[in-house]
Amino acid sequence: MSISDAIEKKLTEALKPERLAVVNESHLHAGHHHVESGHHATFDGSGETHFRVRVVSPMFEGMSRIERHRKVNELLADELAAGVHALAIEPAAPGEKTRW
């Protein structure tokens, strides 16, 4: 199972979203520098390391933006520990305005 699929599965099971988009943005970061195993390297943009998660879920009702981000980070802790380098989170409750 790809990392993208694992993220989608976990968020779907836990948040029962009305809308969910898991976007692999790794290619947008090609050429960026990062540290890997203590060495500086230039990222080639391949793989599954940078994601944007857009999610509308009733579970977010009554939660602050920070609480929503913490919840998503908590659900995806394994993926973050296993090599997801960046995770942009766009959470919303039903009826809230989104930019997408």
N, C-alpha and C positions, 0 to 999 in steps of 0.2 A: 504494500500500500504506500502510495506517495505521501509526503509530508502534507501536501495540500489536502489530500483526501482524508488524512488522519485529523487535521484541524477541522475540516468540515463535519466529519462524523462526531467528534467530541462536542463541538458547539451545537450541533443539531440535537444531540441527545440531551445535553444539559440545559439548553436555553429555549428549546422548542420555538425557534424563530419564525416570524412571519416572512422575513426576508433575510437572506444570508448570501454574501459574496466573499469568497476567499480568493484574493488576487495575488498571484506570484509576481512580485515586482523586482525580482533578482536582476533581470536584464537591465533595469534602469540604473543599477549601481556599478556596472562594468567600469573598470578603471579607477574605482575608489580604493584607497589604501586601508588596510586593516591589519591587525596583528593575529597571526595564526601560529600556535605552538611556540610563542615567544619570539617569532620572526615577523618582520614587516613584509607584507605581500601586497600585490595588486590584484584585486578581485576581478575575475574574468567575466562575471555576469551569468555564469551557468549555475545550474542546480536550483535548490529550493532553500534559500537563506533569508530572503526579504519578502515579507507578506503585508498585505493590507486586508484587514477584516472589517467588512461592513455588515452590521447585524442589527435587525429590529426585532426586539423580543419583549413580550409582556413581563418577563422576569426583571427587566430593568426599571419598571414603574416604581417610583418612589426612591430610586437610588441616585446618588450624586454621580457626576461624571467620573470622579476618581474611583468610587465604588464599582462602577461598571468596568472601568479599565482593570481594576484589581481582580474582578471576577474572571474576566477573559484571560488575564495573565495566569491566574491560578489554574484555570482549566487547561491551559496550554504549557504548563510548567515543564513537562517532559520534553516537548518539542523545542522550547527555548534552551533547555539544558543540553539538548542533543545537536545543536548547530543552527537553529534559527537565529540569525544575527540581528534582525530588525523586525518589529511587529507594529504596524500602524493600526490603531483601533478606532473605528467610527461606530460607537454604540448609540442606539436610540430605543425609546419605548414606542409602542404603536401610537400613531397620531402626531408624533413629534416631527418637526421639520428635519429633513436630511439634505445633504448636498449631492446626493446621487440618486 
